[in-house]
Structures are given as C-alpha cells and as structure tokens.
Amino acid sequence: MPSMTTSKVSRWDQHGREHVVRVAKSGMQRQLTCDTCGWRRGTQFLPWLKAEEHLTEAHQATVDPTA
C-alpha cells in the first residue's frame, strides 16, 4: 500500500481570514479537501493549481501568505 503524504495551499481573503485546501497524495492520485467548506475533489494533475482556483472562486481568497 502506498504511503500517504500531505501538503497544503493557503490563501487569505480580503477580511484577513485564512482558507486552506489540503492536498493528500497517495501514489499518482491526489485528494483535495477544503478546511473551510468541506469541498473535496480527486485529481491526478495540477492539484495545487486546482486548489488555488477553488480558493479564488469559492472564498475570494487570493492573497498568498508566502509572497
């Protein structure tokens, strides 16, 4: 059984709230899960881009805390 590794994509909205999408990797498949609304999606390609798109569209969270 492949091991599970996780990372996260976080963005801040205009009100200063942090929104996080966790990316869990198992083999070639990745599972995205939003901590804010519970949104889930399985993907194989570009998981971090899809996580950023969800944060922008669903939560208007566009400020990258690492920038």
Backbone bond lengths (Angstrom), bond angles and torsions (degrees), N, CA, C in turn:
res aa  C-N    CA-C-N  psi(-1)  N-CA   C-N-CA  omega(-1)  CA-C   N-CA-C  phi
1 M - - - 1.459 - - 1.532 108.56 -
2 P 1.353 118.60 129.86 1.462 120.35 -179.42 1.524 111.37 -68.73
3 S 1.330 114.32 149.16 1.464 117.92 178.66 1.526 110.26 -77.55
4 M 1.337 115.42 153.70 1.466 122.32 -177.91 1.531 108.47 -101.06
5 T 1.315 116.99 127.66 1.462 121.18 174.68 1.523 107.98 -121.87
6 T 1.325 116.18 150.16 1.461 119.88 -178.67 1.519 110.72 -130.68
7 S 1.316 114.29 152.94 1.456 122.99 171.57 1.516 106.11 -144.61
8 K 1.321 116.95 -179.34 1.461 118.23 -179.31 1.518 110.58 -144.90
9 V 1.330 114.20 155.45 1.459 123.41 173.03 1.520 105.27 -119.13
10 S 1.333 117.08 121.89 1.461 119.34 179.93 1.520 109.90 -123.76
11 R 1.311 114.95 143.34 1.455 123.20 177.47 1.518 108.21 -141.27
12 W 1.318 116.60 155.20 1.463 122.98 178.75 1.515 109.20 -108.77
13 D 1.325 117.06 143.23 1.463 120.21 176.00 1.527 109.61 -91.56
14 Q 1.332 116.52 179.72 1.463 121.70 -176.17 1.524 112.94 -67.87
15 H 1.330 118.12 -11.97 1.468 122.17 178.96 1.526 112.00 -98.09
16 G 1.337 116.52 3.44 1.453 120.72 177.65 1.517 114.90 84.83
17 R 1.338 117.44 12.63 1.464 120.71 178.94 1.526 109.63 -91.16
18 E 1.318 115.59 139.45 1.456 120.63 178.21 1.527 109.82 -88.70
19 H 1.327 115.81 137.35 1.462 122.93 175.45 1.523 106.75 -123.19
20 V 1.333 116.74 135.34 1.462 121.76 -174.80 1.521 110.59 -128.54
21 V 1.337 115.30 134.47 1.463 121.81 169.44 1.519 106.11 -115.38
22 R 1.321 116.44 123.89 1.465 122.19 178.82 1.528 109.14 -90.97
23 V 1.327 115.15 138.85 1.464 122.11 179.18 1.524 107.33 -114.16
24 A 1.316 116.93 111.47 1.462 122.09 177.92 1.521 108.47 -102.63
25 K 1.319 116.54 129.41 1.464 121.69 -177.02 1.518 109.37 -113.40
26 S 1.311 114.84 129.80 1.451 121.81 174.27 1.517 107.52 -138.32
27 G 1.313 117.30 104.59 1.464 120.77 -174.71 1.522 109.99 67.55
28 M 1.324 116.73 -128.74 1.466 121.22 179.88 1.530 112.05 -89.74
29 Q 1.326 117.63 -15.08 1.463 121.92 -175.95 1.522 111.17 -90.54
30 R 1.339 116.48 143.21 1.452 122.16 175.32 1.522 109.24 -124.48
31 Q 1.324 116.01 140.95 1.462 122.47 178.26 1.525 107.58 -114.25
32 L 1.327 116.75 123.04 1.463 122.71 177.72 1.519 108.60 -98.50
33 T 1.331 117.15 135.40 1.458 122.16 178.72 1.520 108.90 -139.40
34 C 1.337 116.71 124.79 1.462 122.13 179.52 1.528 109.23 -88.35
35 D 1.332 117.01 124.21 1.465 121.79 178.27 1.526 111.68 -68.04
36 T 1.324 117.95 -27.25 1.457 121.84 -175.36 1.524 112.42 -77.50
37 C 1.336 117.31 -49.76 1.468 119.46 -172.46 1.527 114.11 -117.75
38 G 1.327 117.99 -4.95 1.453 119.84 179.14 1.521 114.99 84.13
39 W 1.334 117.95 3.68 1.465 122.65 178.44 1.521 109.31 -56.02
40 R 1.326 116.59 138.26 1.465 121.78 179.66 1.518 109.23 -133.54
41 R 1.335 114.50 145.28 1.456 118.74 177.29 1.526 108.90 -156.83
42 G 1.298 115.20 136.11 1.452 120.84 173.36 1.518 108.58 -94.20
43 T 1.316 116.57 141.04 1.462 120.36 179.72 1.517 109.50 -152.85
44 Q 1.309 115.34 159.30 1.453 120.07 178.20 1.523 110.78 -113.53
45 F 1.325 117.42 -28.67 1.455 121.52 -174.57 1.526 111.55 -122.53
46 L 1.310 116.89 141.61 1.465 125.11 175.09 1.534 113.90 52.28
47 P 1.322 118.60 51.33 1.466 119.26 -176.88 1.524 113.21 -63.92
48 W 1.333 117.79 -35.14 1.466 119.60 -177.87 1.521 111.10 -71.03
49 L 1.310 117.54 -34.71 1.460 120.90 175.68 1.534 110.27 -65.88
50 K 1.317 117.31 -42.73 1.473 120.80 178.67 1.528 111.04 -66.07
51 A 1.335 116.83 -35.31 1.466 120.46 176.20 1.533 110.27 -65.10
52 E 1.336 117.62 -44.20 1.463 121.52 177.61 1.524 111.19 -61.90
53 E 1.336 117.34 -41.14 1.463 120.99 178.60 1.523 110.88 -61.83
54 H 1.333 117.70 -42.48 1.467 120.46 178.68 1.527 110.33 -62.51
55 L 1.321 117.32 -45.46 1.462 120.60 -178.84 1.523 111.23 -61.95
56 T 1.318 117.15 -38.86 1.464 121.58 179.42 1.524 111.02 -69.35
57 E 1.330 117.36 -48.88 1.461 121.07 -174.56 1.530 112.84 -74.84
58 A 1.310 118.49 -43.10 1.462 121.18 -173.39 1.521 113.25 -86.43
59 H 1.333 117.12 -31.16 1.464 119.77 -172.23 1.532 113.65 -123.84
60 Q 1.327 118.08 0.10 1.454 123.16 -175.87 1.519 111.27 50.92
61 A 1.330 115.38 36.01 1.464 122.63 179.64 1.516 108.42 -97.63
62 T 1.335 116.47 105.49 1.450 120.48 -173.37 1.522 114.05 -123.73
63 V 1.315 119.32 -6.29 1.460 121.50 -176.18 1.527 109.03 -89.21
64 D 1.328 115.68 118.91 1.453 121.84 -179.51 1.527 108.93 -83.76
65 P 1.343 118.87 118.22 1.460 120.85 -177.94 1.518 113.88 -67.43
66 T 1.331 118.37 -17.45 1.459 120.71 -179.67 1.519 112.41 -88.72
67 A 1.329 117.67 -10.29 1.469 120.17 -178.00 1.514 111.78 -88.05
